[in-house]
Amino acid sequence: MLNAIIQNQKGETAVVDLTANRNTLYQEIHTIGLYLTPERLFLRDEEDEEYSVKLYAESDIGQHLLPLLGEHDTLYDAYLLDLAVTNARGEIRSDLEQNILNDQYRDFSEVLDDINEMKMAAADTRLTFYCPLKASLDEDDGEGPYAVSNWYIADNRSSIEDRLYEEQLPDLGDMAEYLGEHSGIGKKLIYAVWGLDEINGRLYGKIDCYLHSALNEEETEELREAIIGQNSDGFGEGFEQRPIKTQDGDLYVSFWNPSREYFLHTESEMDAYIHGMNGQQMGGM
């Protein structure tokens, strides 16, 4: 869909099809002696620069995507946009393509956000799971890592959510597709997103699952186990290894821990859990 012409100062050129996988993208850049990552290759075409990156497209969809990317965007941004549109789910593909052809987006991030909104809108029901959060802090002075309280986690909520957003960008795979396969519910699951939710003054992990139809008890348990597997391995393991910068140092947050107190509750189960803790019904769920 989108293609990039990358040129170094010597005039050596690499032509990259952005539908290729990320490793191929790196390899093509390296063939002309550029060892910058796609995240650091800005879309610019100026003389006397270390490199130039120009985009072109042959398809109608691609032509309408080009104006959404500018000199402040990177080759990685273009790659994400191509990947998201190319791999859009069948439920939303037609509407997405019409939106693009009608020039309804101002920049590439609007496309990525709207794809997620469209997947949520295509669902007939939502199943939400909650889990406790654990975190450790590695201080700038070399102290740590050591466990921090939920209050500290909550104080850094915005930074954690920014990191969660980055961890769920299109190049890291479709979690709904993965969970659907491993839970046995297949394409019933349209979209799965990891986030945070504050309940009665405490911050919890929240996994929203958008579905074509409600799950029976057995399917719910299979999906629960698949998400626990991701929290302890897969997505969760990758996320908890990414440092989140705070004013005190690097914060590492996990959606899983090996203690007996760990749980992954549905909304009704979470209601009962909070009620049992506080002796009152949880509101605002």
Secondary structure, 3 states (H helix, E strand, C coil): CEEEEEEECCCCEEEEECCCCHHHHHHHHHCCCCCCCHHHCECCCCCCCCEEEEEEECCHHHHHHHHHCCCCCEHHHHHHHHHHHHCCCHHHHHHHHHHHHCCCCCCHHHHHHHHHHHHHHHCCEEEEEEECCEEEEEECCCCCCEECCHHHHHHCHHHHHHHHHHHCCHHHCCHHHHHHHHHCCHHHEEEEEEEEEEECCEEEEEEEEEECCCCCHHHHHHHHHHHHHHHHCHHHHHHHCCCEECCCEEEEEECCCCCCCCCCEEHHHHHHHHHHHHCCCCCCC
